[in-house]
């Protein structure tokens, strides 16, 4: 069952990566500042032309991990 769920998750992530890579627009910010616990957007949100390649790459990596998990053979029988 877990292999089927991982396979379905992998398929969904691949589709989302393709959709993200073929988008015509994405939203960006004009300015960010570093705070003590990370980065914070302080500028205006603007619409940018082109795909968000960073998001597409991350989705693709997670899809590969889920696909690997779905095809890997594991011993699912509990041993006492």
Helices and strands as residue ranges (DSSP letters): H 2-21, E 25-29, E 32-35, E 38-41, E 45-49, H 53-71
